[in-house]
Amino acid sequence: LRAVLLVRGDAATAVAVALPATLATAAVEGLFQLRIARPYTLNGGRLTSSMVCEGFLIAYIHSMICVLDTVITCMVYQTCKASHSCDLLELEEKGELEA
């Protein structure tokens, strides 16, 4: 609830933060489908050593995107929290922030 209240005025910022991570995740998924899943089905369900190595690399890229997305989202949250802290304090005093 607090995150929604913090971002309510900064919707463009929230979209600008979420969109690159979503696109990067979709690109990594497409890379996985192209380089691992498709050759796996074409080879009759057999894995090759290059597919395994590429799978580990793709998993590493995906995990790095997740970590970067989390860090950037936390930084945006902290920035919004600092800029809107007076609004949150007023809502907490009124009792409107209770879930």
Summary of the structure (lengths in Angstrom):
residues: 99
radius of gyration: 20.5
end to end distance: 7.3
largest distance: 64.4
contacts: 232
relative contact order: 0.15
helix: 84%
strand: 0%
